Amino acid sequence: MAKKDFYSLLGVSREASASELKKAYRKLAVQYHPDKNPGDKEAEEKFKQVSEAYDVLKDPEKRQRYDQFGHAAFQGGGGGGHAGSVDPFEIFREVFGGGGGGGGGGFGGIFENFFGGGMGGDPSSVRGPDLRYDLEISLKEASKGVEREVRYRRHAPCKPCSGSGAEPGSSKSGCPTCRGTGQVATNRGFISIQRTCPKCKGTGSVIEKVCRSCRGEGRVQETSKVKIKIPPGVDTGSRLCSRGQGEAGIQGGEPGDLYVVVHLKEHEVFERTNDDLYCEIPIKFTLAALGGTIEVPTLDGKASLKIPSSTQSGTVFRLRGHGIPNLRTGRKGDQMIRISIDVPKRLTKDQRKRLEDFAESCGDPGNPVSDSFRAKVKRYFKE
């Protein structure tokens, strides 16, 4: 009986990429795996066929030979592509990780790989959870860097038992429920589901006499303090990690970490975009028309800014090096200053008369819109 084309077996085109081949194999391997189809010889044979096809096509050299000569390229055992030399379960383990041996509960390895299960790990290293602390700082603190002390509640190692969970002088023994593995299995058809042992809480051992202070958990709740150094350049969403300052592990397990998430307070003058600062400064009409020099605020104090005559509203000036230092390079961004025209809300009779005379001299009463805009509108209507 002629062998079926390897590409057809996997359901891919001859131009399929390595990732497409792997994706196709994963889908078919799960579908036809013997653990999912106990006693089904047809499914078992299909599993072997798709494994053989993937074994050849995943290897660029074998794939090239197969594309040239087809199945004849591997007849006689040359090149390791012969069906007799393929271990489908080894290929399955290579793709999915973990177990994969037929009939031995290896199908659970798929779920470990997909969902990050941690089934059957070392029960003696039950790590404590990580903690999150949200810290609000000012824009200036983000620019200069600052050290802050944070206070938070967490589970810390119990001092009387040194985190072991056992009364001084008491001993531990292997858990009889899980036999020291920290996991118990429940079979649901072809799927074996593992969960934390309810008796030993995943530690794999039971205590002869539990500590009265922590009741055998090895940790107690307390208020902790830690100093956090915040480097210059942090922004909202930046995460700082303080190793080992999270929750203590159960019965002496490794502690988790504390993650401090930075939030910047809103500034009344500046807005931040990456490493640059932006601010808008309203200036008087006379200054915009005649020009001059003004003092502008920066995070480092004051700076002088020259305003050329005839400056228009919306003009942006750049102060180089007055922004926020880059978190990685330390190089400072710039400060952008956007000019707006401050129109007076009230005029005296004398001021109004003078402005009217000025407008008359400029021809504004009969032409209140700028010449450039009128030209654009004229072109628009022509089109």
KESE-684613 format. One record per residue (C-alpha): residue in three letters; x negated, y, z negated. Coordinates in pm, 1 decimal, decimal comma. Each point is the difference from the previous one (the first is absolute). Layout:
+------+----------+----------+----------+
: rest :     east :    north :       up :
+------+----------+----------+----------+
:  ALA :        X :        Y :        Z :
...
+------+----------+----------+----------+
% end
This chain:
+------+----------+----------+----------+
: rest :     east :    north :       up :
+------+----------+----------+----------+
:  MET :      0,0 :      0,0 :      0,0 :
:  ALA :   -145,3 :    333,4 :    107,1 :
:  LYS :    -82,3 :    247,7 :   -274,2 :
:  LYS :    200,3 :    317,5 :    -19,5 :
:  ASP :   -175,8 :    326,4 :     79,5 :
:  PHE :   -154,8 :    148,6 :   -316,2 :
:  TYR :    133,6 :    348,7 :     72,2 :
:  SER :    350,6 :   -139,1 :     47,9 :
:  LEU :    -28,6 :   -195,9 :   -326,0 :
:  LEU :    -71,0 :    322,4 :   -189,7 :
:  GLY :    252,0 :    200,4 :    202,3 :
:  VAL :   -249,7 :    266,9 :    110,6 :
:  SER :   -129,2 :    130,7 :    329,7 :
:  ARG :   -346,3 :    -75,4 :    135,4 :
:  GLU :    -99,3 :    359,5 :    -77,2 :
:  ALA :     94,4 :    -31,2 :   -369,5 :
:  SER :   -240,8 :    161,7 :   -246,3 :
:  ALA :   -156,5 :   -180,5 :   -297,7 :
:  SER :    248,3 :    162,9 :   -237,3 :
:  GLU :    294,6 :   -103,5 :    220,2 :
:  LEU :   -129,8 :   -359,0 :      7,2 :
:  LYS :    -32,4 :     -7,0 :   -377,2 :
:  LYS :    344,8 :    149,9 :    -51,2 :
:  ALA :    156,5 :   -257,6 :    232,6 :
:  TYR :   -182,6 :   -285,8 :   -173,2 :
:  ARG :    103,0 :    118,4 :   -347,0 :
:  LYS :    366,0 :     -0,9 :    100,5 :
:  LEU :     -9,8 :   -347,5 :    156,1 :
:  ALA :   -215,8 :   -149,0 :   -276,5 :
:  VAL :    252,7 :    105,8 :   -261,7 :
:  GLN :    285,4 :   -133,9 :    211,3 :
:  TYR :   -152,2 :   -344,9 :     58,7 :
:  HIS :   -212,5 :    -49,1 :   -313,3 :
:  PRO :     44,1 :   -355,9 :   -141,5 :
:  ASP :     80,1 :    136,0 :   -345,7 :
:  LYS :    299,3 :    177,8 :    147,7 :
:  ASN :    102,6 :   -299,2 :    212,8 :
:  PRO :    -64,5 :   -310,8 :   -216,6 :
:  GLY :     30,2 :   -322,3 :    199,4 :
:  ASP :     58,4 :    180,7 :    330,5 :
:  LYS :   -255,8 :   -159,0 :    236,0 :
:  GLU :     98,0 :    228,3 :    287,6 :
:  ALA :    -69,5 :    312,4 :   -210,2 :
:  GLU :   -328,6 :   -148,9 :   -119,1 :
:  GLU :   -108,0 :    -66,8 :    358,7 :
:  LYS :    101,1 :    355,4 :     99,3 :
:  PHE :   -205,6 :    136,2 :   -291,0 :
:  LYS :   -305,2 :   -189,9 :    126,1 :
:  GLN :     51,9 :    124,0 :    355,5 :
:  VAL :     27,0 :    369,6 :    -88,7 :
:  SER :   -301,4 :    -39,2 :   -231,4 :
:  GLU :   -203,1 :   -152,6 :    281,7 :
:  ALA :    108,5 :    279,8 :    234,6 :
:  TYR :    -96,9 :    268,6 :   -248,2 :
:  ASP :   -333,0 :   -173,2 :    -74,9 :
:  VAL :    -95,7 :     32,6 :    365,9 :
:  LEU :    140,5 :    343,8 :     81,2 :
:  LYS :   -134,7 :    176,3 :   -311,1 :
:  ASP :   -356,8 :    -80,7 :    112,2 :
:  PRO :   -102,4 :    231,6 :    290,1 :
:  GLU :   -237,3 :   -261,0 :    149,5 :
:  LYS :    252,3 :   -284,1 :    -19,2 :
:  ARG :    272,4 :    226,7 :    132,9 :
:  GLN :   -211,6 :     95,1 :    302,2 :
:  ARG :    -65,2 :   -367,0 :     79,8 :
:  TYR :    369,3 :    -82,8 :    -43,5 :
:  ASP :    102,0 :    285,0 :    232,1 :
:  GLN :   -240,1 :   -135,3 :    265,2 :
:  PHE :     52,1 :   -376,3 :    -25,5 :
:  GLY :    309,3 :    -52,4 :   -214,1 :
:  HIS :     16,3 :   -310,2 :   -222,6 :
:  ALA :   -269,9 :   -166,9 :    210,3 :
:  ALA :   -255,6 :    233,6 :   -158,5 :
:  PHE :     19,9 :   -200,7 :   -325,0 :
:  GLN :     41,5 :   -355,0 :    122,2 :
:  GLY :   -266,6 :   -233,5 :   -128,4 :
:  GLY :    -48,7 :    188,0 :   -326,4 :
:  GLY :   -222,6 :    277,1 :    135,0 :
:  GLY :     39,8 :    332,9 :   -171,2 :
:  GLY :    197,7 :   -101,0 :   -304,2 :
:  GLY :    335,7 :     78,8 :    154,6 :
:  HIS :    121,4 :   -356,5 :     26,2 :
:  ALA :    319,3 :    -74,3 :   -190,6 :
:  GLY :   -177,1 :   -263,1 :   -207,2 :
:  SER :   -244,5 :    257,7 :   -136,4 :
:  VAL :    261,0 :    251,5 :   -114,9 :
:  ASP :    105,5 :     10,2 :   -365,8 :
:  PRO :    333,1 :    190,0 :      9,4 :
:  PHE :      2,0 :     49,8 :   -374,4 :
:  GLU :   -348,2 :    151,9 :      8,8 :
:  ILE :    120,5 :    245,6 :    263,7 :
:  PHE :    308,9 :     69,6 :   -211,4 :
:  ARG :   -217,1 :     73,3 :   -305,6 :
:  GLU :   -226,1 :    222,2 :    209,4 :
:  VAL :    294,7 :    212,3 :    119,7 :
:  PHE :    208,5 :      9,3 :   -316,5 :
:  GLY :   -259,7 :    -46,0 :   -271,5 :
:  GLY :     41,2 :   -230,0 :   -301,8 :
:  GLY :    145,1 :   -350,6 :     22,6 :
:  GLY :    156,3 :   -160,7 :    300,6 :
:  GLY :    -39,1 :   -374,9 :    -43,6 :
:  GLY :    308,2 :   -191,1 :    104,2 :
:  GLY :    234,8 :   -113,1 :   -272,2 :
:  GLY :   -205,8 :    139,9 :   -288,6 :
:  GLY :    187,8 :    320,9 :    -67,7 :
:  GLY :   -235,6 :    186,8 :    231,8 :
:  PHE :    287,1 :    185,9 :    164,4 :
:  GLY :     11,6 :    224,6 :   -307,5 :
:  GLY :   -327,5 :    150,3 :    124,8 :
:  ILE :    196,8 :    179,1 :    271,6 :
:  PHE :    198,1 :    188,5 :   -259,6 :
:  GLU :   -316,5 :     86,6 :   -192,2 :
:  ASN :   -144,1 :    148,0 :    318,0 :
:  PHE :    314,3 :    191,2 :     99,9 :
:  PHE :    107,5 :    124,6 :   -342,7 :
:  GLY :   -328,8 :     19,2 :   -193,2 :
:  GLY :    114,3 :   -260,9 :   -247,8 :
:  GLY :   -306,5 :    -81,4 :   -203,6 :
:  MET :    125,5 :   -356,3 :    -52,1 :
:  GLY :   -217,8 :   -222,2 :   -206,0 :
:  GLY :   -268,2 :    259,6 :    -76,6 :
:  ASP :   -230,3 :     -7,0 :   -300,4 :
:  PRO :    242,1 :     37,5 :   -292,2 :
:  SER :   -271,7 :    115,2 :   -239,0 :
:  SER :    -37,2 :    332,2 :    187,0 :
:  VAL :    347,5 :    149,2 :    -40,3 :
:  ARG :    -69,3 :    361,3 :     89,6 :
:  GLY :    194,3 :    282,9 :   -156,6 :
:  PRO :    215,0 :    222,9 :    224,8 :
:  ASP :   -126,9 :    331,3 :    136,3 :
:  LEU :    152,5 :    322,5 :   -128,6 :
:  ARG :     84,3 :    328,8 :    171,7 :
:  TYR :    -24,6 :    346,0 :   -152,2 :
:  ASP :    121,5 :    309,7 :    188,5 :
:  LEU :   -214,9 :    305,3 :    -75,7 :
:  GLU :     81,7 :    356,0 :    107,3 :
:  ILE :   -286,5 :    244,6 :     51,5 :
:  SER :    -34,9 :    350,1 :    139,0 :
:  LEU :   -133,9 :     87,9 :    343,9 :
:  LYS :   -305,5 :    159,5 :   -159,6 :
:  GLU :    -71,4 :   -316,6 :   -200,3 :
:  ALA :     27,2 :   -199,4 :    321,6 :
:  SER :   -252,6 :    235,3 :    159,5 :
:  LYS :   -252,3 :      5,8 :   -285,0 :
:  GLY :     51,6 :   -344,1 :   -151,4 :
:  VAL :    101,1 :    -53,3 :   -361,7 :
:  GLU :    -13,5 :   -252,8 :   -281,9 :
:  ARG :    331,9 :    -90,0 :   -161,8 :
:  GLU :     89,6 :   -223,0 :   -290,5 :
:  VAL :    314,8 :   -202,1 :     59,7 :
:  ARG :    207,1 :   -174,0 :   -267,9 :
:  TYR :    221,8 :   -294,4 :     87,9 :
:  ARG :    158,3 :   -312,7 :   -148,7 :
:  ARG :   -142,2 :   -338,4 :     89,7 :
:  HIS :    -64,8 :   -351,1 :   -126,8 :
:  ALA :   -349,0 :     -8,8 :   -151,3 :
:  PRO :   -194,0 :   -303,0 :   -133,4 :
:  CYS :    111,6 :   -104,6 :   -348,3 :
:  LYS :   -279,2 :     78,2 :   -247,3 :
:  PRO :     71,1 :   -266,2 :   -269,5 :
:  CYS :    -27,9 :   -286,7 :    251,6 :
:  SER :   -235,3 :    178,6 :    244,2 :
:  GLY :    255,8 :    -53,4 :    275,5 :
:  SER :      4,9 :   -380,7 :    -23,2 :
:  GLY :    352,3 :    -20,0 :   -140,5 :
:  ALA :   -110,9 :   -251,9 :   -266,9 :
:  GLU :    -34,7 :     53,7 :   -372,8 :
:  PRO :   -366,1 :     -0,8 :   -109,0 :
:  GLY :   -102,4 :   -363,2 :    -47,9 :
:  SER :    279,7 :   -131,7 :    220,2 :
:  SER :    -73,0 :   -183,4 :    325,7 :
:  LYS :    152,9 :    -40,2 :    345,4 :
:  SER :     91,6 :   -316,2 :    188,7 :
:  GLY :    112,7 :    -78,7 :    352,2 :
:  CYS :    366,6 :     69,6 :     72,2 :
:  PRO :    193,8 :   -331,5 :     14,9 :
:  THR :    268,3 :    144,6 :    229,0 :
:  CYS :   -226,4 :    105,5 :    288,7 :
:  ARG :   -302,0 :   -212,4 :    -98,6 :
:  GLY :   -220,2 :    303,0 :    -17,7 :
:  THR :     72,4 :    137,2 :    347,6 :
:  GLY :    220,7 :    288,9 :   -111,7 :
:  GLN :    249,9 :    -88,4 :    275,2 :
:  VAL :    299,0 :   -232,8 :     22,8 :
:  ALA :    145,5 :   -118,1 :    330,3 :
:  THR :    362,0 :    -40,9 :    104,4 :
:  ASN :     76,5 :   -193,0 :    318,8 :
:  ARG :    279,4 :    142,9 :    216,6 :
:  GLY :     26,7 :   -232,6 :    295,5 :
:  PHE :   -316,7 :     37,0 :    206,3 :
:  ILE :   -110,6 :    311,6 :   -191,3 :
:  SER :   -194,3 :    -23,1 :   -323,5 :
:  ILE :     45,4 :    317,9 :   -206,0 :
:  GLN :   -255,9 :     73,5 :   -268,9 :
:  ARG :     65,1 :    236,4 :   -287,9 :
:  THR :   -170,1 :    109,2 :   -317,5 :
:  CYS :     18,7 :   -256,8 :   -277,4 :
:  PRO :    263,0 :    120,4 :   -252,0 :
:  LYS :   -177,6 :   -158,9 :   -298,4 :
:  CYS :   -353,6 :    141,0 :     39,9 :
:  LYS :     96,6 :    310,4 :    210,7 :
:  GLY :   -249,9 :   -104,1 :    266,5 :
:  THR :   -305,1 :    -23,8 :   -225,6 :
:  GLY :    -22,8 :   -380,4 :     17,8 :
:  SER :    -47,0 :    -33,0 :   -374,8 :
:  VAL :    206,4 :     14,3 :   -317,5 :
:  ILE :   -107,6 :    142,6 :   -333,8 :
:  GLU :      2,5 :   -204,7 :   -316,2 :
:  LYS :     81,5 :    298,3 :   -219,9 :
:  VAL :     94,8 :    328,9 :    165,8 :
:  CYS :   -129,7 :    336,0 :   -116,8 :
:  ARG :    250,2 :    172,6 :   -226,7 :
:  SER :    -90,1 :    342,5 :    134,9 :
:  CYS :     62,2 :    -64,3 :    370,5 :
:  ARG :    207,0 :   -322,4 :    -32,5 :
:  GLY :   -237,8 :   -189,7 :    220,8 :
:  GLU :     -1,0 :    240,8 :    294,6 :
:  GLY :   -346,4 :    134,6 :    -72,9 :
:  ARG :    104,4 :    359,9 :     54,5 :
:  VAL :    202,9 :    270,7 :   -170,6 :
:  GLN :    152,4 :    329,3 :    112,5 :
:  GLU :   -187,2 :    316,4 :    -87,2 :
:  THR :    -58,0 :    354,8 :    121,2 :
:  SER :   -328,1 :     19,0 :    188,4 :
:  LYS :   -208,3 :    298,9 :    103,3 :
:  VAL :   -243,9 :     17,0 :    287,0 :
:  LYS :   -193,7 :    284,5 :    159,3 :
:  ILE :     38,7 :     28,0 :    376,5 :
:  LYS :   -250,7 :    190,5 :    212,4 :
:  ILE :    182,9 :    155,5 :    292,4 :
:  PRO :   -238,9 :     81,0 :    285,8 :
:  PRO :     28,3 :    318,2 :    209,5 :
:  GLY :    217,5 :    -42,0 :    307,7 :
:  VAL :    275,8 :   -226,9 :   -130,8 :
:  ASP :    346,9 :     53,9 :    142,4 :
:  THR :    351,8 :   -110,0 :    -82,4 :
:  GLY :      7,7 :   -378,3 :     27,2 :
:  SER :   -370,7 :    -50,8 :    -76,9 :
:  ARG :    -49,2 :   -305,1 :   -224,3 :
:  LEU :   -274,5 :    -28,1 :   -259,0 :
:  CYS :    -73,4 :   -337,9 :   -156,4 :
:  SER :   -115,3 :    -54,1 :   -357,8 :
:  ARG :   -116,9 :   -362,8 :    -10,5 :
:  GLY :    122,0 :   -215,4 :   -285,4 :
:  GLN :    230,7 :    265,6 :   -145,4 :
:  GLY :    322,9 :   -167,0 :    109,2 :
:  GLU :    195,8 :   -266,0 :   -186,8 :
:  ALA :   -206,0 :   -256,2 :   -191,4 :
:  GLY :     26,9 :   -355,7 :    129,7 :
:  ILE :    187,8 :   -264,4 :   -194,2 :
:  GLN :   -216,0 :   -191,7 :   -248,2 :
:  GLY :   -325,5 :    168,0 :     95,2 :
:  GLY :     63,4 :     27,4 :    372,9 :
:  GLU :   -171,1 :    269,8 :    204,3 :
:  PRO :    162,8 :    342,9 :    -42,5 :
:  GLY :    163,7 :    179,6 :    289,2 :
:  ASP :   -100,4 :    344,9 :    123,5 :
:  LEU :    147,2 :    344,2 :    -56,5 :
:  TYR :     82,1 :    192,9 :    317,4 :
:  VAL :     36,8 :    374,3 :    -42,5 :
:  VAL :    202,7 :    154,6 :    282,0 :
:  VAL :    -67,2 :    371,6 :     50,6 :
:  HIS :    272,4 :    256,6 :     68,9 :
:  LEU :    -81,1 :    365,0 :     79,6 :
:  LYS :    212,6 :    273,6 :   -151,9 :
:  GLU :    155,6 :    241,7 :    245,9 :
:  HIS :   -205,5 :    320,2 :     25,7 :
:  GLU :    172,7 :    336,5 :     25,2 :
:  VAL :   -255,8 :    142,5 :    245,9 :
:  PHE :   -164,5 :   -286,7 :    187,9 :
:  GLU :    119,3 :   -297,6 :    199,5 :
:  ARG :   -236,7 :   -287,5 :     70,4 :
:  THR :    -33,3 :   -197,0 :    323,4 :
:  ASN :   -276,7 :   -261,3 :    -20,2 :
:  ASP :   -308,5 :    202,2 :   -102,3 :
:  ASP :    130,1 :    339,2 :    116,4 :
:  LEU :    196,0 :    257,0 :   -197,2 :
:  TYR :    268,2 :    226,8 :    145,8 :
:  CYS :    146,8 :    319,5 :   -136,7 :
:  GLU :    215,3 :    277,4 :    143,4 :
:  ILE :    -78,6 :    363,0 :    -81,1 :
:  PRO :    250,5 :    275,2 :     84,0 :
:  ILE :   -172,6 :    326,4 :     88,3 :
:  LYS :    136,5 :    345,8 :     63,2 :
:  PHE :     88,9 :    107,3 :    352,0 :
:  THR :   -250,3 :    283,5 :    -21,1 :
:  LEU :   -287,4 :   -236,3 :    -83,7 :
:  ALA :     95,2 :   -233,4 :    284,2 :
:  ALA :      6,0 :    295,3 :    242,2 :
:  LEU :   -304,5 :    191,1 :   -121,5 :
:  GLY :   -214,8 :   -286,1 :   -136,7 :
:  GLY :   -195,4 :    -14,7 :   -323,2 :
:  THR :   -139,5 :   -236,1 :   -263,5 :
:  ILE :    193,3 :   -183,6 :   -269,3 :
:  GLU :    -84,2 :   -233,3 :   -287,8 :
:  VAL :    149,0 :   -348,6 :     28,6 :
:  PRO :     25,2 :   -271,4 :   -266,5 :
:  THR :   -198,5 :   -323,8 :     22,2 :
:  LEU :    -42,1 :   -288,2 :   -242,9 :
:  ASP :   -345,0 :    140,3 :    -80,9 :
:  GLY :    119,0 :    357,5 :    -65,1 :
:  LYS :     41,3 :    285,1 :    248,3 :
:  ALA :   -134,0 :     49,0 :    350,3 :
:  SER :      1,7 :    293,6 :    242,1 :
:  LEU :    187,6 :    -29,8 :    328,6 :
:  LYS :    -26,8 :    248,3 :    282,4 :
:  ILE :    328,5 :     72,1 :    178,0 :
:  PRO :    -57,8 :    130,5 :    353,7 :
:  SER :    223,6 :    277,8 :    131,7 :
:  SER :    309,4 :   -114,3 :    189,7 :
:  THR :     17,8 :   -327,5 :   -194,2 :
:  GLN :    323,0 :   -181,5 :     84,2 :
:  SER :    227,2 :   -185,9 :   -238,9 :
:  GLY :    -87,9 :   -371,8 :      3,0 :
:  THR :   -372,8 :     57,6 :     59,6 :
:  VAL :   -208,6 :   -260,4 :   -187,5 :
:  PHE :   -343,9 :     74,1 :   -141,9 :
:  ARG :   -242,1 :   -270,2 :   -114,0 :
:  LEU :   -222,4 :     16,6 :   -308,3 :
:  ARG :   -253,6 :   -277,1 :     52,3 :
:  GLY :    -96,1 :   -214,4 :   -297,4 :
:  HIS :    275,1 :    127,3 :   -228,4 :
:  GLY :    213,0 :   -314,2 :     18,6 :
:  ILE :     -7,9 :   -329,3 :   -193,2 :
:  PRO :   -311,7 :   -222,4 :     -2,4 :
:  ASN :     36,9 :   -322,6 :    191,5 :
:  LEU :     36,3 :   -294,3 :   -236,7 :
:  ARG :   -265,1 :   -203,0 :    185,2 :
:  THR :   -244,5 :    251,0 :    146,2 :
:  GLY :     41,5 :    289,7 :   -244,1 :
:  ARG :     13,2 :    242,6 :    290,9 :
:  LYS :    252,7 :    277,1 :    -57,8 :
:  GLY :    287,2 :     75,4 :    230,8 :
:  ASP :    111,4 :    351,7 :     96,1 :
:  GLN :    260,1 :    244,7 :   -120,7 :
:  MET :    249,9 :    124,9 :    254,9 :
:  ILE :    166,3 :    337,0 :    -54,5 :
:  ARG :    313,9 :     74,3 :    195,8 :
:  ILE :     95,6 :    365,2 :     30,7 :
:  SER :    359,3 :    117,0 :    -17,6 :
:  ILE :    120,9 :    360,7 :     24,6 :
:  ASP :    167,4 :    141,0 :   -308,8 :
:  VAL :    280,9 :    222,0 :    129,6 :
:  PRO :    109,8 :    265,2 :   -253,1 :
:  LYS :    353,3 :    -52,6 :   -128,8 :
:  ARG :     65,7 :    365,1 :    -83,5 :
:  LEU :   -120,5 :    319,9 :    167,4 :
:  THR :     16,8 :    358,8 :   -111,7 :
:  LYS :    143,3 :    258,8 :    239,2 :
:  ASP :   -348,2 :    126,1 :     74,9 :
:  GLN :   -133,7 :   -354,7 :     67,1 :
:  ARG :    295,0 :    -77,3 :    227,0 :
:  LYS :    -50,4 :    325,1 :    195,1 :
:  ARG :   -367,4 :    -73,4 :     52,0 :
:  LEU :     69,0 :   -357,2 :    112,3 :
:  GLU :    264,1 :    123,9 :    243,2 :
:  ASP :   -250,5 :    245,5 :    143,6 :
:  PHE :   -255,8 :   -278,9 :     27,6 :
:  ALA :    250,0 :   -228,8 :    172,2 :
:  GLU :     92,9 :    282,5 :    238,2 :
:  SER :   -363,3 :     53,5 :     90,3 :
:  CYS :    -38,1 :   -373,1 :     72,6 :
:  GLY :    318,2 :    -14,1 :    209,4 :
:  ASP :    158,6 :   -252,8 :   -239,2 :
:  PRO :    362,9 :    128,4 :     -3,4 :
:  GLY :     50,5 :    -95,7 :    362,1 :
:  ASN :   -227,8 :   -303,8 :    -16,5 :
:  PRO :     21,9 :   -165,6 :   -345,3 :
:  VAL :   -135,3 :   -339,9 :    117,4 :
:  SER :   -366,7 :    -58,4 :     85,4 :
:  ASP :   -100,9 :     14,1 :    365,7 :
:  SER :   -149,7 :   -350,9 :    -11,8 :
:  PHE :    325,3 :   -154,2 :   -122,8 :
:  ARG :    208,1 :    188,5 :    255,8 :
:  ALA :   -227,3 :   -138,6 :    272,9 :
:  LYS :     53,5 :   -356,4 :   -126,4 :
:  VAL :    377,5 :     45,2 :     -5,2 :
:  LYS :     -7,2 :    144,8 :    349,8 :
:  ARG :   -192,7 :   -304,2 :    130,3 :
:  TYR :    242,9 :   -232,5 :   -179,9 :
:  PHE :    306,8 :    143,9 :    166,7 :
:  LYS :   -170,0 :     -3,9 :    339,8 :
:  GLU :    -65,1 :   -373,5 :    -40,4 :
+------+----------+----------+----------+
% end
